[in-house]
Amino acid sequence: MTKIEKKLEFIQKQIENAKLRTNQMQEVKIIAVTKEVDVTRTEEAITAGLSHLGENRPEGLAKKLEVIHSDVEWHYIGSLQTRKVKQVIAQIDYLHSLDRLSLAEEIEKRSTTIVKCFVQVNVSGEDSKQGLTKEQALQFVKQLQSFTKIEVVGLMTMAPFTEDEQVIRQVFRELKQLQQEVVQLCLPNVPCTELSMGMSNDYEIAVEEGATFVRIGTALVG
Ligand SMILES: *Cc1c(COP(=O)(O)O)cnc(C)c1O
């Protein structure tokens, strides 16, 4: 067994345990965040069985795509500059950082296919974090109604850097509540069934609170 295979097995076990603890039935997909590792390591991750990969910069994504032609799904998890939309959007399967109307408009203009997007929410309200406030996010998805190239598959957030588990848990819980509010709007291009939350240090808490995608870098491929 390779190192990555061992780590993956451990993480999958932790996820199963977290689900059992809280009676969660959802399928949890692991996104291997490869932004800090090279192509070789990324290929090892694919060999280990990971089929969702995450990058956060156009250059990093391009570099991986030059050599990796495996049938994997690419998740763009970084903030995306409007002028980079054209370059990035055709290459990815999911965008986790939809956070403004200008970005949505550029996608609408440039994309030839429907792009699966997560609206990024700054639940904790920290200045350093990207994303909309909960109130803004609700307004935002309503504004997306007329967009034909955007499908809001879910919400994404990052928890604050803290040791305080309760603070982290509260953030994930609020994202889930917001997701349920969005679902109730019944907007045709906003199914919003997914929750992208949880990283190396807090994915177990995220799963306990209903995550369907966890984004794991250092604990998996680092
Ligand atoms: C880097 C990154 C991750 C992965 O972080 P780790 O702590 O290495 O697991 C997840 N989500 C986003 C948005 C990131 O930028």
The ligand as an SDF file (V2000), in Angstrom:
LIG
                    3D

 15 15  0  0  0  0  0  0  0  0999 V2000
   -5.9950   24.4720    0.3880 C   0  0  0  0  0  0  0  0  0  0  0  0
   -7.4350   24.3650    0.4840 C   0  0  0  0  0  0  0  0  0  0  0  0
   -8.0430   23.2190    1.0200 C   0  0  0  0  0  0  0  0  0  0  0  0
   -7.2440   22.0540    1.6010 C   0  0  0  0  0  0  0  0  0  0  0  0
   -6.6070   22.4410    2.7800 O   0  0  0  0  0  0  0  0  0  0  0  0
   -5.8810   21.3750    3.7320 P   0  0  0  0  0  0  0  0  0  0  0  0
   -5.8530   22.0400    5.0580 O   0  0  0  0  0  0  0  0  0  0  0  0
   -4.5150   21.2010    3.1490 O   0  0  0  0  0  0  0  0  0  0  0  0
   -6.6620   20.1380    3.7290 O   0  0  0  0  0  0  0  0  0  0  0  0
   -9.4200   23.1510    1.0260 C   0  0  0  0  0  0  0  0  0  0  0  0
  -10.1910   24.1600    0.5540 N   0  0  0  0  0  0  0  0  0  0  0  0
   -9.6440   25.2820    0.0370 C   0  0  0  0  0  0  0  0  0  0  0  0
  -10.5530   26.3470   -0.4630 C   0  0  0  0  0  0  0  0  0  0  0  0
   -8.2530   25.4270   -0.0120 C   0  0  0  0  0  0  0  0  0  0  0  0
   -7.7410   26.5450   -0.5210 O   0  0  0  0  0  0  0  0  0  0  0  0
  1  2  1  0
  2  3  1  0
  2 14  2  0
  3  4  1  0
  3 10  2  0
  4  5  1  0
  5  6  1  0
  6  7  2  0
  6  8  1  0
  6  9  1  0
 10 11  1  0
 11 12  2  0
 12 13  1  0
 12 14  1  0
 14 15  1  0
M  END
$$$$
